[in-house]
Structures are given as structure tokens and as C-alpha cells.
Amino acid sequence: MKIIKAKDYQDMSRKAANIISAQVILKPDCVLGLATGSTPIGMYEKLVERYNKGDLDFGDVTTVNLDEYKGLPKEDEQSYYYFMHSHLFDYVNINPDRTFLPDGMNEDPDAECERYEEVIRSVGGVDLQLLGMGHNGHIGFNEPGEEFAKGTHCVDLQPRTIEANKRFFASAEDVPRQAYSMGIQTIMKAKKILVIVSGEDKAEALKNSLFGPVTPHVPGSILQMHPDVTIVADEAALSKCNL
Ligand code: F6R
């Protein structure tokens, strides 16, 4: 595991954008696994800046997102589809037909999860998977539990996640209770993984993920078993790690 220490959120965003840019430059037809949430917003801004400068070309890139709320239509401002369009896809030359997310409006979880796994298989798997991390160590919407979820699945969001995500909604009641998420096995199949973490409130989860026992009670701890993981975290997020 490679741990890159960033000074602050901006520095983390810049360093993470460097890694994504390198991937796109070295393999223009790569498959990027993407994440939403507040952590990657600065990084997406930097990628758009680089595209505008002519340094990056997304023309042959394919993307598959980690997750989507179940029950939110694409045009809902809180859907991850909307997020990806308003932070990246609408500002770069990516082919919209090559951007994939789980379909939150598919009411049949088995059919949707199978469809999404097939999408990932059909694009040839993920070259570089971006991950954020939840306060409880979740990755994607893989919440702490008794076992690691395998493939794409329908998740019941935990109270702490609903609480953390309510800032984007009018109230906690409006946060969807379920989501479709890539599973741990899906994530672990990516050739490379990039994890970005910012803020002291993530320090405990990051320490447990990087240095604690590998356990489904801390989903991020499984990353210790992946052969090619890079962590870009700011000083606050790394404050509980003795580096
Ligand atoms: C988002 C995702 C989540 C977030 C995590 C951190 O696609 O899968 O695991 O990465 O909840 O969210 P933020 O960045 O908002 O703290």
C-alpha cells in the first residue's frame, strides 16, 4: 500500500487528480471506477481544469460508478447520476454512452445487480477504482457487517450514513434508505485502487482500515489485501496514523 500524505483538502485533490490524469494519459481507453460524495469534488474540479487546458482527453475513457441511491431518478439533484454530470461528465469530452451507474429506478434488485455486474464485465473490468471512505470505514455503500458483500448488491443504509448524507437533502427523512453498490469483490477486482480521505473526522476509520485487523466490521480494511492501492489523505485524516 502506498500512502501519500497531502497537506490539506486542496493538496489531496491535486495529488489525486495527478494520479487519475496519469492513468488517462498512459491508457486513453481506460476504465475508471468513480465515486461521489464531498471528498472527490475538488479532484473533479482539477480534472475539468486540466481538460480545459488541453492536457487531458476523455474521448476514449469509460467510467463505472460505485453506487447509486435506490429510488432516485436521474434528474433528482441528489442522485449520483446528477452528481457525476454536474461535477465531471458535462464539462469534459467523455462519451455519455460510456458512463455507467447502477439504475436507481430499477425496482428489481436481483435484475439490477446482475445487469451492473455484466456492465462491468463487458467493459473489461476497472483499471483504476477511486474510493472515498465513510466515517464507519465503509467503501462504496459497503457498510460494516458480519461478512464482506461480494458482487453488486442492494444495501440498507446504516443510521450513521443516513445522518452523514442528510446534509445534501432537505431532511434526514428524505435520504433514501437503500442504495445499489458495487460489492467488496467487485471493488477488489479493480487492477488499481485510489483512496482519497480528508479531515480529522475520518482519522479513526482510516487508521483502522490501514493498520487494523482485516474485518467486515471495517470494510475499508479489506484494501490491505489488494496488491495495488494508493491512499492520498490529508494530514488531518492521517493524524491517528504513526507514519
Ligand atoms: C460515494 C461512496 C461513499 C463515499 C463515502 C464518503 O460514491 O461510495 O462510500 O465515498 O461515504 O463520502 P464523503 O466523501 O461525502 O465523505
Boltz pocket constraint, residues with backbone or C-beta under 6 A from the ligand:
constraints:
  - pocket:
      binder: B
      contacts: [[A, 34], [A, 35], [A, 36], [A, 37], [A, 38], [A, 39], [A, 40], [A, 66], [A, 67], [A, 131], [A, 132], [A, 133], [A, 134], [A, 138], [A, 139], [A, 140], [A, 141]]
      max_distance: 6.0
